[in-house]
């Protein structure tokens, strides 16, 4: 069951990353492409280091192409995610990523043959209901604004990425797959570098080196989360790994509430009793879902 531990650690890491992303995009850098370019550069450096110290295992040209496609999809998913983060509270946005268990369960059943008992699919269903419920503005009406649809698209794209990654892990070690996907992500960013590199230079001059260092450290942390979840997928079913990571909203909500109370200048969330109660009910549904899955 080590895959459970790696999945939980990945969610904790990503919860921190998500919170910093929200702060960066609302307080420092207004253009998400700057974060993407930094992420792409760090990912390429990480791939080079893996090749230098570990080497790449043999992979067919077809599977290399699949890995590169997975990297491109990863960037597309993050673009949708950044769009949503800019216009909605982080504790409402992140749970919507966990619509992906629905997509992953369908894709993994079709392409990987991952079929489970009804009780586990009930757990996945509870995770999805909780994700939608926690995104609502109040307990009566669920808001299906732009952020919701951006996150639906992001969830779908990330799900395809996850299924491709699990498939490729059947051929070689996770370090090789991790590296090829990062290379694919960098290729996807080449047009962005071409049109927006001046924005990165401007950001360095305007916001200073400290801001860029904060962003860089956060993107490194994001890659740590990717490594952890990739290890989890190598050791467990992608459907269950993807589903159990749905406890991430708990960490996001906890961090957001703490910052809103003690450091509101960094991050301000709605923390009224009814709002927090609504989110806690939704997260409880998610935890029940996780219990049923594991």
C-alpha positions in Angstrom: 0.0 0.0 0.0 3.0 2.3 -0.4 1.1 3.9 -3.4 -1.3 5.4 -0.8 1.4 7.1 1.1 3.0 8.5 -2.1 -0.4 9.7 -3.3 -1.1 11.5 0.0 2.4 13.1 0.0 1.8 14.4 -3.6 -1.5 16.0 -2.6 0.1 17.7 0.4 2.9 19.1 -1.8 0.4 20.2 -4.5 -1.8 21.9 -1.9 1.1 24.1 -1.0 1.9 24.7 -4.6 -1.7 25.7 -5.4 -1.8 28.2 -2.5 1.4 29.8 -3.7 0.1 29.9 -7.2 -2.9 31.8 -6.1 -0.8 34.3 -4.2 1.6 34.7 -7.1 -1.1 35.3 -9.7 -3.0 37.8 -7.5 -0.2 39.6 -5.8 2.9 39.4 -8.0 2.7 38.2 -11.6 -0.5 38.7 -13.5 0.3 36.5 -16.5 0.2 32.7 -16.0 2.5 32.1 -19.0 5.4 33.4 -16.9 4.9 30.6 -14.4 4.6 28.1 -17.2 7.9 29.2 -18.8 9.7 28.9 -15.5 8.1 25.5 -15.0 9.2 24.4 -18.5 12.8 25.5 -17.9 13.0 23.8 -14.5 11.5 20.6 -16.0 14.0 20.6 -18.8 16.9 21.0 -16.3 15.4 18.2 -14.2 15.3 15.9 -17.3 19.0 16.7 -18.1 20.0 15.9 -14.5 18.1 12.5 -14.7 19.9 11.7 -18.0 23.3 12.8 -16.5 23.1 10.8 -13.3 20.6 8.0 -14.1 20.3 7.7 -17.9 17.2 7.0 -19.9 16.0 3.4 -20.3 15.2 2.1 -23.8 11.7 3.1 -25.0 10.3 2.6 -28.5 9.8 5.5 -30.8 6.0 5.1 -30.5 6.1 5.2 -26.7 8.5 8.2 -26.7 6.0 10.0 -28.9 3.3 9.1 -26.4 5.4 10.5 -23.5 5.9 13.7 -25.5 2.2 14.0 -26.1 1.6 13.5 -22.3 3.9 16.4 -21.7 2.0 18.6 -24.1 -1.3 17.6 -22.5 0.2 18.5 -19.1 0.9 22.0 -20.2 -2.6 22.4 -21.8 -4.1 21.2 -18.5 -2.1 23.7 -16.5 -3.1 26.6 -18.8 -6.8 25.8 -18.1 -6.0 25.5 -14.4 -4.2 28.9 -14.3 -7.2 30.5 -16.1 -9.5 29.2 -13.3 -7.2 30.2 -10.5 -7.1 33.8 -11.7 -10.9 34.2 -11.5 -12.0 32.0 -8.5 -11.0 31.2 -4.9 -8.3 28.5 -4.7 -10.4 26.3 -2.3 -13.2 26.3 -4.8 -11.0 25.7 -7.9 -8.8 22.8 -6.7 -11.6 20.4 -5.8 -12.8 20.6 -9.3 -9.6 18.9 -10.4 -11.1 15.8 -8.8 -13.7 15.4 -11.5 -10.8 13.6 -13.1 -11.5 10.3 -11.2 -14.6 10.0 -13.4 -12.6 10.5 -16.6 -9.7 8.3 -15.4 -12.0 5.5 -14.3 -13.6 5.4 -17.8 -10.3 5.7 -19.7 -8.4 3.3 -17.5 -11.2 0.7 -17.9 -11.2 1.0 -21.6 -7.4 1.2 -22.3 -5.8 -0.4 -19.2 -8.4 -2.9 -18.2 -8.8 -1.5 -14.7 -12.2 -2.8 -13.5 -13.2 -2.6 -9.8 -16.0 -3.6 -7.5 -19.2 -1.4 -7.2 -18.1 -0.1 -3.8 -15.0 1.4 -5.2 -16.9 3.1 -8.0 -19.3 4.4 -5.3 -16.3 6.0 -3.6 -15.2 7.7 -6.9 -18.8 9.0 -7.2 -18.7 10.5 -3.8 -15.5 12.2 -4.6 -17.0 13.7 -7.7 -20.2 14.9 -5.8 -18.0 16.4 -3.1 -15.8 18.2 -5.7 -18.9 19.8 -7.4 -20.5 20.6 -4.0 -17.5 22.4 -2.6 -17.3 24.6 -5.7 -20.7 26.0 -5.1 -21.2 29.6 -3.9 -23.8 28.6 -1.4 -25.7 25.5 -0.3 -28.6 26.2 -2.6 -27.2 27.1 -5.9 -24.1 25.6 -7.6 -22.2 28.1 -9.7 -21.2 26.8 -13.1 -19.1 29.8 -14.1 -16.0 30.1 -16.3 -13.8 28.7 -13.6 -15.9 25.5 -13.4 -15.7 24.8 -17.1 -11.9 25.6 -17.2 -11.4 23.0 -14.5 -13.6 20.4 -16.3 -11.3 20.8 -19.3 -8.2 20.7 -17.1 -9.5 17.5 -15.4 -10.1 15.8 -18.7 -6.7 16.7 -20.0 -4.9 15.6 -16.8 -6.9 12.3 -16.9 -5.6 11.5 -20.4 -2.1 12.4 -19.2 -2.4 10.1 -16.2 -3.6 7.1 -18.3 -0.8 7.5 -20.8 1.7 7.8 -18.0 0.4 4.6 -16.3 0.6 2.8 -19.7 4.2 3.9 -20.2 5.2 2.8 -16.7 4.6 -0.7 -17.8 7.7 -0.5 -20.1 10.4 1.5 -18.2 11.2 3.1 -14.9 9.4 6.2 -13.7 12.5 8.4 -14.0 12.6 7.8 -17.7 8.9 8.5 -18.2 9.1 11.6 -15.9 11.9 13.0 -18.0 10.4 12.4 -21.5 7.1 14.0 -20.3 9.0 17.0 -19.1 10.8 17.3 -22.5 7.4 17.1 -24.2 6.1 19.8 -21.9 9.0 22.1 -22.9 8.3 21.5 -26.6 4.7 22.6 -25.9 6.0 25.8 -24.4 8.2 26.8 -27.4 5.5 28.9 -29.0 4.8 30.6 -25.7 8.6 31.3 -25.3 8.6 32.8 -28.8 5.7 35.1 -28.2 6.0 35.8 -24.4 9.7 35.6 -23.5 9.7 39.4 -23.3 7.1 39.1 -20.6 9.4 36.9 -18.5 12.3 39.4 -18.9 9.9 42.2 -18.0 8.7 40.3 -14.9 12.3 39.8 -13.7 12.9 43.6 -14.0 9.5 44.6 -12.5 9.1 42.2 -9.7 12.7 41.5 -8.9 14.8 38.4 -8.4 13.0 37.5 -5.1 9.7 37.1 -6.8 11.2 34.9 -9.6 13.0 32.8 -6.9 9.7 32.3 -5.1 8.0 31.2 -8.4 11.0 28.9 -9.2 11.0 27.2 -5.8 7.2 26.7 -6.1 7.6 25.1 -9.6 10.3 22.9 -8.3 7.9 21.8 -5.5 5.3 21.1 -8.2 7.8 18.8 -10.0 8.4 17.0 -6.6 4.6 16.4 -6.5 4.8 15.0 -10.1 7.6 12.6 -9.1 5.6 11.4 -6.0 2.4 10.8 -8.0 4.4 9.0 -10.8 5.9 6.7 -8.2 2.4 6.0 -6.8 1.1 5.2 -10.3 4.0 2.9 -10.9 3.0 0.9 -7.7 -0.8 1.1 -7.8 -3.8 1.3 -10.2 -4.0 4.8 -11.8 -7.8 4.9 -11.2 -7.3 4.5 -7.4 -4.2 6.7 -7.2 -6.0 9.5 -9.0 -9.0 9.1 -6.8 -7.3 9.0 -3.5 -5.4 12.2 -4.3 -8.8 13.9 -3.9 -8.0 14.5 -0.3 -6.0 17.5 -1.6 -8.9 19.9 -1.0 -8.6 19.2 2.7 -5.0 20.4 2.7 -5.9 23.4 0.4 -8.8 24.5 2.7 -6.7 24.1 5.8 -3.9 26.2 4.4 -6.3 28.8 3.0 -8.2 29.2 6.3 -5.0 29.5 8.3 -3.6 32.1 6.0 -6.9 34.0 5.9 -6.9 34.2 9.7 -3.3 35.0 10.4 -1.9 36.4 7.1 -4.9 37.9 5.2 -2.5 40.0 3.1 -1.1 36.9 1.6 -4.4 35.1 0.9 -8.0 36.0 1.7 -10.7 33.4 1.5 -14.3 33.4 2.6 -14.2 31.9 6.1 -17.7 32.5 7.4 -19.3 29.7 9.3 -21.7 28.7 6.6 -19.0 28.7 3.9 -16.6 26.7 6.0 -19.3 24.3 7.0 -20.3 23.8 3.4 -16.7 23.0 2.4 -16.2 20.7 5.3 -19.4 18.7 4.4 -18.1 18.4 0.8 -14.6 17.3 2.0 -16.3 14.7 4.3 -17.9 13.2 1.3 -14.5 13.1 -0.3 -12.9 11.3 2.7 -15.7 8.8 2.7 -15.1 8.2 -0.9 -11.3 7.7 -0.2 -12.2 5.1 2.5 -14.4 3.2 0.1 -11.7 3.2 -2.5 -8.9 2.0 -0.3 
